């Protein structure tokens, strides 16, 4: 944390988010302190905060998405957020493997506690449908195989919340078409990770141009005009 702080404090011209997760050696019962310490120490250095409870590489972390633990975990996090940085959006990052029952419970809790939005989704532990010989390797699955899985989660969130909870769509975005799929499914914003590995930084410009062309073809002025139109 003290190593990261000076780096975050450097001048920048772009918006910067802080993705927070518990330490791998922190017991689940004590995990809330990892999040609150980082929020308290680093919140003034970033533009928004992400409470990551879905990394597949941190043992036991995804249990925080379940109804048994989520509310007790989220309450002190949101209390601190309200106290020290209510002007900074705080989003929760969720898994593509979450059950619909747990997702509906999560939606109820995050709405009641004033969470700013959701990031949907993290990488997956599900290897279904893959034919690659090394598909059983450990770690989270990302990239194109997540495209439909994350879109399904995004559509469910959008429907259940009536489009009132902002969503950042993630998973399998490697073209403007894939980004538009996320937006039409209900995402207000998108993030790109694996696509940059395969297509390089020029992918961002390609996506922006593709979206701009689509908006012009549709005769609309803003991305907001097409959010959730496929629902």
N, C-alpha and C positions, 0 to 999 in steps of 0.2 A: 504493500500500500504506500509506504513512504518512498519507494523507488518510482512508483507510477506517478505520484502527485506532481513532481517537477515537470514531467513530460506533458501532463494534461494542462499545466499552467502556461505552456508556450503559446504565443499569439497564433491565431489561426483565422482563416476566412470562411470556414465551413462549420456547419453544425456538428457537434460531437456528442455521442451518447456513451453512457457508462453501463456496460453489461456486468451485472453483479451475480456471483454464485458463491455457494459455500465452499470452504476448503474440503479437499477430499478426506482429510483426517479429522474433520469436525463431526461429532456425533449429530444425528438428525435432530435430537432434542435440544441441542445448543446452537443449531444453525442460524436462528434468527439474529444472534449477536454478530455473526459474520456480516450479514446484510446491513444491520443498523450501524455498525462501526464504519463500514465503507461509505454509506450514505452520508453519515455525519461528517466524515473527514473529507470526502471528495466532491460532494454535491455542487459546491460553488464553482467548480472548475469545468463543469460540463453543461450541456443544454438540455439533456433529458436523461432519465434513469431507467434501466431495465432490470427488473427482478427476474432472474433466470431460475426457474424451478423445473427445468426440463432437459438439462444436459444429460445425454446418455452415458457420458464418460465419468460422471461423479456418482459413485455407488450410493443408492438409496435416495438420491435427490428427487426423483419423480414422485416419490411417496407424498411430497408436499402438495401435489396437485389433487390428492384424494380428499374426500370430505372429512375424514377423521382428523387431519392435521392442518388443512389449508387456512381456516378462519383464525385459529389460534396463532398461526405463523404470521398471517398478513396483518392482523390488528396492530401489533406494536410497530411494524414497518410503516404502516400508513399513519399512525400517530406521530412518529418521528418525522415523516415526510411533511405532514401538516404543520409541524412546529418549526422545522429548519428550512424547508424549501418548497412551500406550497405553489410557487410560481413555475416550478420545473415539472414537466410531465413525467409521470411514473407509469411505466407499462410493465405488464407481466408477460414473459415469454413461455409459451406452452408447447407441448409435444404433439407430433402427428399421431402418436400411438395412444393418446388419451381416449378413454371410453366416453361414449355419449353421455352416460349417467354422470361421470365425473366432470365432464365439460359443462353440462347444464348446472351442476352444483357450483362449479367455479365461476360461471357467468353470474349467478345470483350473488355470490360473495363479492366479486370484484366490483359489480355495479353498486351494491350497498355501501361499500367502503370507499367509493369514489376514485377507483383506479382510472387513470387517464385513457387506457387502451390496452390492446393485446398485440403481441407479436406472434404470428401464426405462420410457420411453425419452426421448431428446432429440427435437428436431424432425427432419424428413425433407427430403431433397433429391429424393425420388421424387414425381413429379407424376401418376403413373398413376391413371386413373379420374376425373380432374378435368375438368369442362367449363367452368369459369370462364374467360372470354376472356383474363385476365391471369395465367393459371396458370404461364406460363413466366418470370415475374419471379424475380430472384435472391433468395436467403435461404432459411431453413428453413421448412418447412410445419408448422403446428401446428394444434391444435384437433380438431374432429370427424373429419377424414380420417385422423387417427392412431389412432383408437379401436381398430379391429381389428388394425392393424399392431403396436401396442404390446402388445395382449393376446396375440397370437401369440408374441411374444418372451418375454413373462412366462410363458406356459404352458410354453414350451420350457425356460426356466431352471428352473422349478419341477420339471418332470419329471426333467431331467438331474441335479439336485442332491438329489432326494428331498425337496424342501421344506425343506432344511436351511440354505439361504442366504437371508437376509431380502431382500425385494424391495420397493422403493417404486415403485408404479405411477404412470405419468404418460402423458398423451396422450388428449385428447378427453373429459375428464371435465367434463360440463356439467349433470349431474343425479345424483341418488342412484342411479338405475339404472346409469348409466355407472360410477360408483364401485364399485358392487357387482359389476359385470362384472369390474373389475380385481381385486377381492378374491377372487372365485371362481376367477379365472384363476391366482392364486397370490401376489398382492401382500398384504403385511402392513400397509402404509401406502399412502396416496395423496397426490399433490400436484396442485394445480389452478393453471393459468396462464391460458390463453386463455378459459376459461369465465368468469373474473372480468371480462374485458373486455366480454363480451356480456351477462352476467347480473348483474353487480355483486357487491359483497361479501355481499349476502344469500344468495348461492348456497351459501356455507359452511354456514349454518344449515339451509338446505333439504336439503343432502346429509346432515348429521348426523341430522336428524329422519327422513329417509327410511331411513337405515341402521338407526336405532334401531327404527323400526316394523317393518322386515323381520326383525330379530333377534327381536322379540317375536312376530311371526307364526310364525316358525320354532320358537319355544320354546327358543332358545339364549341364553346369557348374554353371549357375547363375540364380537367380530369374528373372533378367532382360530379360532372353531368353524367358520367357513365359508371360511377361506382355502384355496384350491386345490380346492374341492369339485367344480368342473366339469372337473377333469383326468381 
